[in-house]
Amino acid sequence: MVRKHCIVRAESLFAQQSQHANSVVPDDSVAALSSDAAPAARLIPDDPQADALSLIREAGLVGMGGAGFPTWKKLEFGKGASVVIANAAECEPLLAHNIARLETDAERIVSGLMIAMRIVGASKGIVAIKAKNAAAVASLQSALQTAVQSATHSALETAQGNLDLSVFFLQDRYPAGDERAIVRDVLGTLIAPTSIPGEAGAVVINVETLLRVHEAVVDRKPVATKDITVAGLIDGSGYERDTSIVVYDVPIGISLREVLAALNIAEPGPDAQLLTGGPYMGNAAQLDDTITATCGGIMIAGPEIPDPGPVGIIVCACGASEERLKSIVAAEGASLAGIELCKNAVRLPNGRLKCANPGICPGQAQAVLALKKQGATGLLIGHCTDCSNTVMQIAPKLGMRVHHATDAYLRAGDEHLVRSFRKTEPVTARG
């Protein structure tokens, strides 16, 4: 279903902090800067690539979709790529701020896309978005048409004839916004878990990051604010109960407590749960935690539904971590029967898990049966749409209850739980 969302501009909530934010670079962005960064004024005036890259570097911009990798480094490494893909998947349920920005600020996002294309030398720009976001798609298509018809753009300061800008419609499933899933679906190339989009000739950048690229290069603004979504148990806010509250330009460094207070949202009670980020990949949070450059949202949920246990865990590379899953089992009051990995999970040398083919699952029967043998009467998963589908095809037939890591937050946000049956087609990895 398509959620409604209302938009609140942070300057109306945090006037003093916003004024301060416009004059400083946030502390957590300093790591993205280098002491030898050359001021833009010292660069050759007719070198727009170096000028833009330096401005992005000095602004302290990092990937705002969650990864937090310095954007200037991504663009520097991406030089020679043939395509820049704007990631507008709004991958996690409940989150809405990227789609809201496309509805209201598509021209500036397209400007950021074109700046990124110019820096890496790409001839093509593609915006990957779900067709269900009709208002955002209409705004985006209008902005792209304007850019192509004008064949020039003030952000680039040079003629940009024969612009190849287009929209690609993603399937409405999780994790559509994973970088490797984006490259696979848009370009038809599945890169290895240890690879980056550059191996397919692509650079993938989140749409809010592209908005901040525009602000860094055109407006000369440092990164000091973050768009977020506040969703779940938002009683007292005064906004429609069935909406996500999108807050533009929240000052980085402000506490979650201050955000909720400004929105008139009652502080979560002792049995409630608080998460920063989305329901799948978010992290448990406290009210005094602060908004960072990679914080996508504040989610508030009620307690987990009790389970008599024992409960077994299947860890998916696309979902909640093993630690978070264990904490949910504890919150359910159940004993832990055992832990299995999703069949698609690949453990990298650094210990992190990556999915062999994000969102396209080979089956979970082996893991489900293994946990059944270990005495599990219930399962807890954090799986993608396809993996959840395969678990639901076998576990209930074995008399096993199934819980998903997102359940409490989706219940709080009046969303459908992740219990899906949907056919997907495999994509073969590039050799």
C-alpha positions in Angstrom: 0.0 0.0 0.0 1.1 3.6 -0.5 1.4 5.5 2.7 0.3 9.1 3.0 2.8 11.4 4.6 2.9 15.0 5.8 5.9 17.2 5.5 7.2 19.4 8.2 10.1 21.8 7.7 12.5 21.8 10.6 13.1 25.5 10.6 9.6 25.9 12.0 10.5 23.5 14.9 14.2 24.2 15.6 14.7 27.8 14.5 17.8 28.5 16.7 19.5 25.2 15.8 18.8 25.6 12.1 20.4 29.1 12.0 23.4 27.6 13.7 23.4 24.6 11.3 23.8 26.9 8.3 27.2 28.2 9.5 29.0 25.0 10.6 30.0 21.6 9.4 28.7 18.9 11.8 31.3 17.1 13.9 30.4 13.7 12.5 31.2 14.9 9.0 34.7 16.0 9.8 36.0 12.5 9.2 35.0 12.9 5.5 37.3 15.9 5.2 41.1 15.9 4.7 43.5 18.4 6.2 45.0 18.8 2.7 41.7 19.5 1.0 42.3 22.3 -1.5 39.9 25.2 -1.3 37.8 25.6 -4.4 39.1 29.1 -5.0 42.6 27.7 -5.6 41.5 25.3 -8.3 41.7 26.2 -12.0 38.5 28.2 -12.7 37.6 26.3 -15.9 37.9 22.9 -14.3 34.2 22.3 -13.2 34.9 18.7 -12.3 37.6 19.5 -9.7 35.6 22.5 -8.5 32.5 20.5 -7.8 34.4 17.6 -6.3 36.2 19.9 -3.9 33.0 21.7 -2.9 31.4 18.3 -2.1 34.5 17.3 -0.1 34.6 20.5 1.9 30.8 20.3 2.6 31.5 17.0 4.5 28.9 15.1 2.5 28.5 11.4 3.1 26.1 8.9 1.7 22.8 9.7 3.4 21.1 6.5 2.5 22.7 4.8 5.5 26.2 3.7 4.3 27.9 7.0 5.2 30.8 6.6 2.7 32.2 10.0 1.8 30.5 11.2 -1.4 33.5 12.8 -2.9 35.4 9.5 -2.6 32.6 7.6 -4.3 32.6 10.1 -7.2 36.4 10.1 -7.4 36.5 6.3 -7.5 33.6 6.4 -10.0 35.3 8.4 -12.7 34.9 6.6 -16.0 31.5 5.2 -15.1 29.0 5.3 -18.0 25.9 5.7 -15.8 24.9 7.4 -12.5 21.9 5.8 -10.9 19.8 7.8 -8.5 18.5 5.4 -5.8 14.9 6.5 -5.1 13.7 3.0 -4.0 12.7 4.2 -0.5 13.6 0.6 0.3 12.3 0.2 3.9 8.7 0.2 4.9 7.4 3.3 6.8 10.2 5.6 5.6 9.0 8.3 3.3 11.5 11.2 3.2 13.2 10.4 -0.1 9.9 10.1 -1.9 8.7 13.4 -0.3 11.8 15.2 -1.5 11.1 14.0 -5.0 7.6 15.3 -4.8 8.8 18.8 -3.7 12.4 19.1 -4.8 12.8 17.0 -8.0 14.6 19.8 -9.9 17.4 20.1 -7.3 17.7 16.3 -7.1 18.1 16.2 -10.9 20.6 19.0 -10.6 22.6 16.8 -8.2 22.4 13.9 -10.5 23.7 15.9 -13.4 26.6 17.3 -11.3 27.5 13.7 -10.4 27.3 12.7 -14.0 29.6 15.5 -15.0 32.2 14.6 -12.3 32.5 10.9 -13.2 32.0 11.6 -16.9 28.9 9.5 -17.3 26.7 9.8 -20.4 23.6 8.5 -18.8 21.6 9.2 -15.7 18.8 6.9 -14.4 16.4 7.4 -11.5 15.3 4.1 -10.0 12.0 4.4 -8.3 8.8 2.3 -7.6 5.9 3.0 -9.8 3.5 3.1 -6.9 5.0 6.5 -5.9 2.9 8.3 -8.5 3.2 11.9 -7.2 7.0 11.6 -7.0 7.2 10.0 -10.4 5.2 12.8 -12.0 7.4 15.5 -10.3 10.5 13.6 -11.3 9.5 13.2 -15.0 8.7 16.9 -15.2 12.1 17.8 -13.8 13.9 15.4 -16.2 11.9 16.8 -19.2 12.8 20.3 -18.3 16.5 19.4 -18.0 16.6 17.7 -21.3 14.7 20.4 -23.1 16.9 23.2 -21.8 20.0 21.2 -22.7 21.9 23.3 -20.2 21.9 23.6 -16.4 23.2 26.4 -14.2 24.8 23.8 -11.8 27.1 22.6 -14.6 27.8 26.0 -16.1 28.3 24.5 -19.5 26.2 23.2 -22.4 25.0 19.6 -21.7 23.4 18.7 -25.0 21.9 15.3 -25.8 21.2 14.5 -22.1 20.3 10.8 -21.6 18.1 11.0 -18.5 15.4 8.4 -17.8 13.3 6.6 -15.1 13.5 2.9 -14.3 10.6 1.3 -12.4 11.6 -1.0 -9.6 9.5 -3.9 -8.3 7.8 -3.2 -5.0 9.7 -5.6 -2.8 12.5 -5.5 -0.2 15.5 -5.0 -0.7 14.9 -3.1 -3.9 17.2 -0.3 -2.8 20.3 -2.4 -2.1 23.1 -1.1 -4.4 23.8 -4.5 -5.9 20.0 -5.1 -6.4 19.7 -1.7 -8.1 22.6 -2.5 -10.5 21.1 -6.0 -11.2 17.6 -4.7 -11.8 18.5 -1.6 -13.8 21.4 -2.8 -15.8 20.9 -6.6 -15.8 24.3 -7.3 -14.2 24.7 -9.1 -10.9 28.0 -8.1 -9.3 29.7 -10.3 -6.7 29.2 -9.6 -3.0 32.7 -8.3 -2.7 32.3 -5.9 -5.7 31.1 -2.4 -6.0 28.8 -0.9 -8.8 31.8 0.5 -10.5 32.5 -3.0 -11.8 29.3 -2.7 -13.8 30.3 0.8 -15.0 27.9 2.5 -12.6 27.7 4.8 -9.6 24.7 4.5 -7.3 23.7 7.5 -5.1 20.8 8.0 -2.8 18.4 10.8 -3.8 18.9 12.8 -0.6 22.6 12.7 -1.1 22.1 14.1 -4.6 20.0 16.9 -3.1 22.9 17.7 -0.8 25.3 17.5 -3.8 23.3 20.3 -5.4 23.4 22.3 -2.1 27.1 21.9 -1.8 28.0 22.9 -5.3 25.3 25.4 -6.2 24.4 26.9 -2.8 27.8 26.4 -1.2 26.2 24.9 1.9 28.0 22.5 4.3 26.1 19.4 5.4 24.5 20.2 8.7 21.0 18.8 8.4 19.2 15.5 7.7 15.8 14.6 6.4 14.1 11.9 8.5 10.8 10.1 8.8 9.0 9.7 12.2 6.5 6.9 12.2 4.8 4.3 14.4 3.2 5.3 17.7 3.0 9.0 17.2 0.1 9.9 19.5 -0.3 13.5 20.3 1.5 14.8 17.2 -1.6 16.6 15.9 -1.0 15.1 12.4 -3.2 12.5 10.8 -2.8 9.2 12.6 -2.2 7.2 9.4 0.6 9.3 8.1 4.4 9.2 8.2 5.7 12.5 9.4 8.6 13.6 7.1 10.8 16.3 8.7 13.1 18.2 6.3 16.5 19.5 7.4 16.6 18.3 11.0 19.9 19.7 12.6 22.5 17.0 12.9 23.4 16.5 16.5 20.0 17.2 18.0 18.6 14.4 20.2 15.7 12.1 19.4 14.0 13.4 22.5 14.1 17.0 21.1 12.7 15.9 17.8 9.7 14.1 19.4 9.1 17.0 21.7 9.0 19.5 18.9 6.5 17.3 17.0 4.4 17.0 20.2 4.8 13.2 20.2 4.5 11.6 23.6 7.8 10.0 24.8 7.7 6.2 24.5 6.7 4.4 27.6 8.9 1.9 29.4 7.5 -1.1 27.4 7.8 0.7 24.0 10.6 0.2 21.5 12.6 2.9 19.8 14.6 2.5 16.6 16.7 4.8 14.4 16.5 3.9 10.7 14.0 1.6 9.1 12.2 -1.4 10.5 14.6 -3.9 8.7 18.1 -2.5 9.2 17.5 0.1 12.0 19.3 0.1 15.3 17.8 0.1 18.8 18.0 3.6 20.2 17.6 5.7 23.3 15.9 9.1 23.6 19.2 10.9 24.2 20.8 9.4 21.0 21.3 12.1 18.3 20.4 12.6 14.7 23.4 11.7 12.4 24.1 12.3 8.7 23.0 8.7 8.1 19.9 8.5 10.3 16.9 7.8 8.2 14.2 7.9 10.7 12.8 7.5 14.2 10.5 4.5 14.6 8.4 3.9 17.8 6.7 0.6 18.5 4.9 -1.3 21.2 6.3 -4.4 22.9 6.9 -7.7 21.1 4.2 -10.3 21.2 5.1 -13.0 23.7 6.0 -16.5 22.4 6.2 -19.6 24.5 9.3 -20.7 22.6 11.7 -22.2 22.0 12.3 -19.8 19.0 14.9 -20.4 16.3 16.6 -17.5 14.4 17.4 -17.4 10.7 19.9 -14.5 10.0 19.5 -12.8 6.6 22.2 -10.5 5.2 19.5 -8.1 4.0 17.8 -7.8 7.4 18.2 -7.4 11.1 21.5 -8.4 12.7 22.0 -11.5 14.8 22.3 -9.3 17.9 19.0 -7.6 17.2 17.2 -10.8 16.5 18.5 -12.3 19.8 17.2 -9.2 21.6 13.8 -9.7 20.0 13.6 -13.4 21.2 14.5 -12.2 24.7 11.7 -9.5 24.5 9.3 -12.2 23.4 10.1 -14.1 26.7 11.2 -17.1 24.7 14.3 -19.4 25.0 16.6 -19.5 22.0 16.5 -22.9 20.1 19.3 -22.1 17.7 20.7 -19.9 15.0 21.0 -20.6 11.2 22.1 -18.4 8.3 20.0 -17.7 5.2 21.2 -19.9 2.4 22.1 -16.8 0.4 24.2 -15.2 3.1 27.9 -14.8 2.3 30.4 -14.0 5.1 33.0 -11.5 3.9 36.6 -11.5 5.3 35.7 -8.6 7.6 33.0 -10.7 9.1 30.0 -8.9 7.6 27.3 -10.8 5.8 26.3 -10.0 2.2 23.5 -11.5 0.1 24.6 -13.6 -2.9 21.7 -12.2 -4.9 19.8 -9.5 -2.9 16.1 -10.1 -2.7 16.0 -13.3 -4.8 16.1 -16.3 -2.5 17.1 -19.9 -3.2 14.9 -21.4 -0.5 15.0 -21.7 3.3 13.8 -25.3 3.8 17.2 -26.5 5.1 17.4 -23.8 7.8 13.8 -24.3 8.9 14.2 -28.0 9.2 17.5 -27.6 11.1 15.8 -25.4 13.6 12.9 -27.7 13.9 15.3 -30.5 14.8 16.8 -28.3 17.4 13.5 -28.0 19.1 12.2 -24.7 17.8 8.4 -24.3 17.8 8.6 -20.7 16.5 10.9 -18.9 14.1 12.1 -15.3 14.0 13.4 -14.0 10.7 14.5 -10.6 9.4 14.2 -11.7 5.8 13.7 -9.9 2.5 10.3 -10.3 0.7 11.4 -13.4 -1.2 13.1 -15.2 1.8 10.0 -14.5 3.9 8.0 -16.1 1.2 10.0 -19.3 1.2 9.9 -19.6 5.0 6.1 -19.1 5.0 5.7 -21.9 2.5 7.2 -24.5 4.8 7.2 -23.4 8.5 3.5 -23.2 9.1 3.1 -26.7 7.6 5.5 -27.9 10.3 3.4 -26.3 13.0 5.9 -23.5 13.6 5.0 -19.9 14.4 6.7 -17.2 12.4 7.7 -13.8 13.6 9.5 -11.1 11.6 11.9 -8.5 13.0 9.8 -5.7 11.6 6.5 -6.9 13.1 6.2 -4.5 16.1 7.0 -1.5 13.9 4.7 -2.4 11.1 1.9 -3.0 13.5 2.6 0.4 15.1 2.5 2.0 11.7 -0.6 0.2 10.5 1.3 -1.6 7.7 0.8 -5.1 6.5 3.2 -7.6 8.1 6.0 -9.2 6.0 4.2 -12.4 5.0 4.5 -12.4 1.2 4.0 -14.8 -1.7 5.6 -13.3 -4.8 7.4 -14.9 -7.7 10.8 -13.5 -8.6 13.2 -14.3 -11.4 16.8 -15.2 -10.8 19.7 -13.2 -12.3 23.0 -15.0 -13.1 26.1 -13.4 -11.6 28.6 -12.0 -14.1 31.6 -14.1 -14.6 
